[in-house]
Amino acid sequence: VRQRLPQRERMAFVSGGKLWSGQRQHIAADRRVVRMTMEDDLLIVGCGKLGQRVGKIWSERGGLVVGETRTDRSHAELRLSNINPQLKGENNDAKFSNALFSANSVGDVDDYLRDVHHALDRWNEKGTFLFTSSGAVYSQVNGKPVTEDSPTYEIGFSERTDRLLKAEKAVRERGGKVVRLSGLYRKRQHWDHQMWIDL
């Protein structure tokens, strides 16, 4: 999941979720794409606002979608989007060609990594495994803008960045992809709804 910008206007990640002042947001609500793979099933681990948005578009393109959640509070809403809800730990041995891990990076570092590895084990590697990380991993000094090429914090800086950086490493080692999102939520608006979806 990423925002599509011209080559000269790459996304920057800064505190508060704002883009670098020299950039423009080329965002249009009616310009979203999903590139389907040869295998059209998708597992979404952490099927919240972002996951549901991806799942809805995926299912509209004819793909089978399973959304895993910690509770069943959103299951009725997920079904309305043609997403098959599943509780964490329930029937969780099935393999999928594509997987999106978008669960919140909360809790113990080891527990979070265990969830990432379990999701990777459910991926059959025929399609894409995408892990949604955060621009929070970038080492920011005095509120200055950062870009995709900026250094990240060292392991040990905080539990949150440790969770994300270790998860990123695990995903890359297994052949998955990582995207670092920034500014998804601001003033109660869901910026992910205005992002290009490109799996």
Secondary structure, 3 states (H helix, E strand, C coil): CECCCCCCCCCCECHHHCCCCCCCCCCCCCCCCCCCCCCCEEEEECCCHHHHHHHHHHHHCCCEEEEEECCCCCHHHHHHCCCEEEECCCCCCCCECEEEECCCCCCCHHHHHHHHHHHHHCECCCCCEEEEEEHHHECCCCCCCECCCCCECCCCCCHHHHHHHHHHHHHHHCCCEEEEECCCEECCEEHHHHCECCC
